[in-house]
């Protein structure tokens, strides 16, 4: 069992199949497993149905030595994960006293009453490895062993479904457990690209992508940016890292280079906050069409308070005048979605907050509000520093939906920070 | 083929298995299929690997009469979906001229050059039903027919992976196609609950949930609120709707009732914007720890500009003084995270913007910044109207992560609007 290369993920719960919640757990698990050199070959979701669960579990165990399950550990009658896995490995269930105590303490610490059904969460298959849950009531667990009709040892890891429980338990408890069991190391880097589309990036890099097997190069897009994921495998981390870095250097020699804004940045705002910090500069923002999204994204970054001072969401004309000092005549003459208003907003917030930099957005996010001269997707952005204001017109596609247009506008507004000298 | 009851979803792409993107398509498709009376029995994800794709497709087709696939329709060499499905149904591929013309027009309209690999996107299996794509270059398609070794007719629908393409194509083109093929109708309602946890809701409703088969009742939680999904099936919509409404009335007689804030609201902010509009009132917000999230969520609602005027994100003490007129002495005496500061922020934004209502947040979102007296998770919220200010202390769990704490704080801040007389 000392060289696990592949795993399958089995997500459990009707709430997933009804579409009530999005399966963020699967993506999280894939990323974490990749960092251990374990590639996920398939992911499945089944409902809280015993026959489907048994079928999916057995077929996954036939293909992969490791199956990671999420969900179905709850206190309710339709939570079947532990019982199903116990049956597959021919294990009995027992009441695990330490788990019960922990659950009891969890409720006591919150001053809420423990309900009788929570006792079920302390029932465990015999021989299970139990991972304590500091973030909820269902402990995670693993079972190792052999099952009928399948050659070789198998491991099934069972995790609670809610991401705010699954993620820390996996990071803190399951990662060390798995790291001890794997061989080769996989290392990935993401090249962050803004301003060039996925097809264009691929056209430039197609030959390199097709010919290179280690590292592999995969483009993907999301939130209006393209990322190139470079993934290398080797027997140790420094070798894998070396392969990755070589490939990144090679890509930086291509026509994609001018659009690379960072390497391994979690987000545009993360890079922006770091650049401001490096320069010892502060920023404020003035938002119309993005309605708080720029500020929200900058303050998503923990510890941003050394560079982000505040901002104004000025959705109405009146608020632009009152909060930012935009000139009423300019508003009347050019309209709220215009170059001079964007510039005055950026300057206004910078001066009022006394920051080094002010950034602004004003545009038409739709679906209503478009005109032939200013269709949905028309957005002016501006940046103000002591050297004056710079503006830029974004003509985003009017066929995109509101939330996507707002994301693109916020991307470009935040990315203005990259160019500060 | 006139009574499709179940479907499976097969998502394709290594980017999903690497965890680079979250599979929001699957959740979307599940919801839309449910509205047609089609329940999704399983969801699978495989990589861009021919053998895995063939295996997963065939096993899905053995179980379900309808398989919806997403991804793998792109222009690149590793996009295999159409070819794999064509092989399963023994169909040849041909160049579909109308699709090619449409793709050519798509690029022309954007002023970008069409790359040679985009021609691949116009290749279609013989006999395919083609759904035009107004949002990207890959048309969606369906194949109906029989396959070797499987009894009964089968339908495979292939959709482009990016949600901003998949969602509108499915709504506009695929829904009408499928509606013509289904029998029974499924109707769902969500009961929106805020302020009571999932376990407590279930403890109260357990017997009802276990005994009721039509409608079914399923609790789920997300974004800090609990929803009860009531789902009824019947031969027509009005009958199914009637069954749903009866069950909702029954649940409104239980101890859960005081925590129900709406029925079928997409979000807390959606309800808040509607309540303000019904009362003809306007709002402004003043945010510290939520950093723009309250404004962002209110402006997520298209057409909110009749009730939402603007807001201030006052992350620093200085910005609270400058933008909102918070008293420096109060800040010095009580600290930024305090009842009087929350009250002054709410009143400040209301007075400055001339709105009927002002709401505010000030707290410690973490992970840093906590003290023994004010641990991470301490949040003061306030609402200001012409009748004065009301404040509330939230003691959120310090073990939750930053983004979740910010979501909970924004939830409660926005929900203050529900109580306006």
Contacts between the chains, C-beta under 8 A, distances in Angstrom:
chain1	res1	chain2	res2	distance
A	14	B	218	6.2
A	15	B	218	6.6
A	15	B	220	4.4
A	16	B	26	7.7
A	16	B	27	7.3
A	16	B	30	7.4
A	16	B	43	7.1
A	17	B	30	5.5
A	17	B	39	7.2
A	17	B	40	4.6
A	17	B	41	7.1
A	17	B	42	7.6
A	17	B	43	6.5
A	18	B	30	5.8
A	18	B	31	7.1
A	18	B	34	5.9
A	18	B	40	7.8
A	18	B	188	8.0
A	18	B	218	7.1
A	18	B	229	6.6
A	18	B	231	7.7
A	19	B	26	7.6
A	19	B	27	4.2
A	19	B	28	6.4
A	19	B	29	7.1
A	19	B	30	3.2
A	19	B	31	3.4
A	19	B	32	7.6
A	19	B	34	6.7
A	19	B	40	7.9
A	20	B	27	7.6
A	20	B	31	7.7
A	20	B	218	7.6
A	20	B	220	4.9
A	20	B	222	7.5
A	20	B	227	7.1
A	20	B	229	6.2
A	21	B	27	6.8
A	21	B	220	6.2
A	21	B	222	5.4
A	22	B	22	6.1
A	22	B	23	7.2
A	22	B	24	5.1
A	22	B	26	7.8
A	22	B	27	4.4
A	23	B	22	7.2
A	23	B	23	5.7
A	23	B	26	6.6
A	23	B	27	7.0
A	24	B	22	5.1
A	26	B	16	7.7
A	26	B	19	7.6
A	26	B	22	7.8
A	26	B	23	6.6
A	26	B	45	7.3
A	27	B	16	7.3
A	27	B	19	4.2
A	27	B	20	7.6
A	27	B	21	6.8
A	27	B	22	4.5
A	27	B	23	7.1
A	28	B	19	6.4
A	29	B	19	7.1
A	30	B	16	7.4
A	30	B	17	5.5
A	30	B	18	5.7
A	30	B	19	3.2
A	31	B	18	7.1
A	31	B	19	3.4
A	31	B	20	7.7
A	32	B	19	7.6
A	34	B	18	5.9
A	34	B	19	6.7
A	39	B	17	7.3
A	40	B	17	4.6
A	40	B	18	7.8
A	40	B	19	7.8
A	41	B	17	7.2
A	41	B	46	7.7
A	41	B	47	6.9
A	41	B	52	6.7
A	42	B	17	7.6
A	42	B	44	6.5
A	42	B	45	6.5
A	42	B	46	5.5
A	42	B	52	6.7
A	42	B	56	7.1
A	43	B	16	7.1
A	43	B	17	6.5
A	43	B	44	7.0
A	43	B	45	4.0
A	44	B	42	6.6
A	44	B	43	7.0
A	44	B	44	5.2
A	44	B	45	7.7
A	45	B	26	7.3
A	45	B	42	6.5
A	45	B	43	4.0
A	45	B	44	7.7
A	46	B	41	7.7
A	46	B	42	5.5
A	47	B	41	6.9
A	52	B	41	6.7
A	52	B	42	6.8
A	56	B	42	7.1
A	59	B	59	7.8
A	75	B	199	6.4
A	75	B	202	7.9
A	76	B	202	6.1
A	76	B	206	7.8
A	77	B	210	6.6
A	110	B	397	7.5
A	112	B	197	7.5
A	112	B	200	7.8
A	115	B	199	5.8
A	115	B	200	7.6
A	115	B	203	4.8
A	117	B	199	7.6
A	117	B	202	7.7
A	117	B	203	7.2
A	117	B	206	7.8
A	118	B	199	7.1
A	134	B	399	6.8
A	135	B	399	6.0
A	135	B	400	8.0
A	162	B	221	7.7
A	164	B	400	6.3
A	164	B	401	6.5
A	164	B	404	5.6
A	188	B	18	7.8
A	197	B	112	7.4
A	199	B	75	6.4
A	199	B	115	5.8
A	199	B	117	7.6
A	199	B	118	7.1
A	199	B	137	8.0
A	200	B	112	7.6
A	200	B	115	7.6
A	202	B	75	7.8
A	202	B	76	6.0
A	202	B	117	7.6
A	203	B	115	4.8
A	203	B	117	7.1
A	206	B	76	7.7
A	206	B	117	7.7
A	210	B	77	6.6
A	218	B	14	6.2
A	218	B	15	6.5
A	218	B	18	7.1
A	218	B	20	7.6
A	220	B	15	4.3
A	220	B	20	4.9
A	220	B	21	6.2
A	221	B	162	7.6
A	222	B	20	7.6
A	222	B	21	5.4
A	227	B	20	7.1
A	229	B	18	6.6
A	229	B	20	6.1
A	231	B	18	7.6
A	284	B	319	7.6
A	285	B	313	7.7
A	287	B	292	7.8
A	287	B	295	7.9
A	290	B	296	7.8
A	290	B	299	7.9
A	291	B	295	5.6
A	291	B	296	5.7
A	291	B	298	7.3
A	291	B	299	2.8
A	291	B	300	7.6
A	291	B	308	7.9
A	292	B	287	7.8
A	292	B	292	3.7
A	292	B	293	6.9
A	292	B	294	7.1
A	292	B	295	3.0
A	292	B	296	3.7
A	292	B	297	7.9
A	292	B	298	7.8
A	292	B	299	6.3
A	292	B	311	6.7
A	292	B	313	6.9
A	293	B	292	6.9
A	293	B	296	4.7
A	293	B	299	7.9
A	294	B	292	7.1
A	295	B	287	7.9
A	295	B	291	5.6
A	295	B	292	3.0
A	295	B	295	7.5
A	295	B	296	7.8
A	295	B	313	4.2
A	296	B	290	7.8
A	296	B	291	5.7
A	296	B	292	3.8
A	296	B	293	4.7
A	296	B	295	7.8
A	296	B	296	4.6
A	297	B	292	7.9
A	298	B	291	7.3
A	298	B	292	7.9
A	299	B	290	8.0
A	299	B	291	2.8
A	299	B	292	6.3
A	299	B	293	7.9
A	299	B	313	7.3
A	299	B	315	6.4
A	300	B	291	7.6
A	300	B	402	7.8
A	300	B	403	6.7
A	302	B	365	7.9
A	302	B	366	7.2
A	302	B	367	5.7
A	302	B	368	6.8
A	302	B	402	5.5
A	303	B	368	6.2
A	304	B	315	7.7
A	305	B	315	5.7
A	305	B	316	6.8
A	308	B	291	7.9
A	308	B	315	5.6
A	309	B	315	6.0
A	309	B	316	4.6
A	309	B	318	7.0
A	309	B	319	5.3
A	310	B	312	6.7
A	310	B	313	5.0
A	310	B	314	4.7
A	310	B	315	4.8
A	310	B	316	6.0
A	310	B	319	3.4
A	310	B	323	6.4
A	311	B	292	6.7
A	311	B	312	7.4
A	311	B	313	4.3
A	312	B	310	6.7
A	312	B	311	7.4
A	312	B	312	5.6
A	312	B	313	7.4
A	312	B	323	6.8
A	313	B	285	7.7
A	313	B	292	6.9
A	313	B	295	4.2
A	313	B	299	7.3
A	313	B	310	5.0
A	313	B	311	4.3
A	313	B	312	7.4
A	313	B	313	7.1
A	314	B	310	4.7
A	315	B	299	6.5
A	315	B	304	7.7
A	315	B	305	5.7
A	315	B	308	5.5
A	315	B	309	6.0
A	315	B	310	4.8
A	316	B	305	6.8
A	316	B	309	4.6
A	316	B	310	6.0
A	316	B	353	7.9
A	318	B	309	7.0
A	318	B	353	7.4
A	318	B	354	7.2
A	319	B	284	7.6
A	319	B	309	5.3
A	319	B	310	3.4
A	319	B	353	5.5
A	322	B	352	6.1
A	322	B	353	6.5
A	322	B	354	7.8
A	323	B	310	6.4
A	323	B	312	6.8
A	323	B	323	6.9
A	323	B	352	6.8
A	323	B	353	7.4
A	352	B	322	6.0
A	352	B	323	6.8
A	353	B	316	7.9
A	353	B	318	7.5
A	353	B	319	5.6
A	353	B	322	6.6
A	353	B	323	7.5
A	354	B	318	7.2
A	354	B	322	7.8
A	365	B	302	7.9
A	366	B	302	7.2
A	367	B	302	5.7
A	368	B	302	6.8
A	368	B	303	6.2
A	397	B	110	7.5
A	399	B	134	6.7
A	399	B	135	6.0
A	400	B	135	7.9
A	400	B	164	6.3
A	401	B	164	6.6
A	402	B	300	7.8
A	402	B	302	5.6
A	403	B	300	6.7
A	404	B	164	5.6
